Amino acid sequence: MTTATAEAPVTHRLTALDRCDACGARAYIAAQVGDSELLYCAHHGRKFEEKLRAVATDWHDETDRLEKVSTV
């Protein structure tokens, strides 16, 4: 017997209003550094990732949203 399990709905905390601190594009990455949250688009997040991860206390990455194709 198999049991169907419902997947938890995915919630994204970054919205279209969150903008990249480097260029103003939509942010998909948030890095917590000290008391500040830095927001980056996928391009700048990847560009600065190595240095940011060394000092960030939290790394939140929603770039997978860029690869999903809408079925609507």
C-alpha positions in Angstrom: 0.0 0.0 0.0 1.3 3.4 -0.9 0.4 6.6 0.9 0.2 9.8 -0.9 1.9 12.7 0.8 1.1 16.3 0.0 4.1 18.4 -0.7 4.4 21.5 1.4 3.7 24.7 -0.6 6.8 26.5 -1.5 7.0 30.0 0.0 9.4 32.5 -1.3 10.4 35.4 1.0 11.9 37.5 -1.8 9.4 39.4 -3.9 9.5 41.5 -7.1 9.9 44.5 -4.8 13.3 43.3 -3.5 16.0 44.7 -5.7 19.7 44.0 -6.2 22.0 46.3 -4.2 24.5 46.3 -7.1 22.3 47.0 -10.1 18.6 47.4 -9.2 17.5 44.2 -10.9 15.1 41.8 -9.1 16.8 40.1 -6.2 17.0 36.3 -5.9 19.7 36.1 -3.3 19.8 37.5 0.2 22.9 37.4 2.4 22.9 38.3 6.1 26.2 40.1 7.0 26.2 41.4 10.5 23.1 43.5 11.1 22.6 44.1 7.4 20.8 42.1 4.7 22.4 42.4 1.3 20.2 41.6 -1.7 21.5 40.5 -5.1 20.3 39.5 -8.5 21.5 36.0 -9.7 24.4 37.6 -11.7 25.8 39.6 -8.8 25.0 37.0 -6.2 27.1 34.5 -8.1 29.8 37.1 -8.7 30.2 37.9 -5.0 29.2 34.5 -3.6 32.6 33.2 -2.6 33.5 36.4 -0.6 30.0 36.8 0.8 29.7 33.2 2.1 33.0 33.7 4.0 31.4 36.5 6.1 27.6 35.9 5.8 25.7 34.4 8.7 22.8 33.4 6.4 22.6 32.7 2.7 19.1 32.6 1.1 19.1 31.6 -2.6 15.9 31.6 -4.8 17.7 31.5 -8.2 15.9 28.1 -8.8 12.8 30.3 -9.5 14.5 31.5 -12.7 14.5 28.0 -14.2 10.9 27.1 -13.6 8.6 27.4 -16.5 5.1 28.7 -15.9 2.3 26.4 -17.0 -0.3 29.2 -17.0 
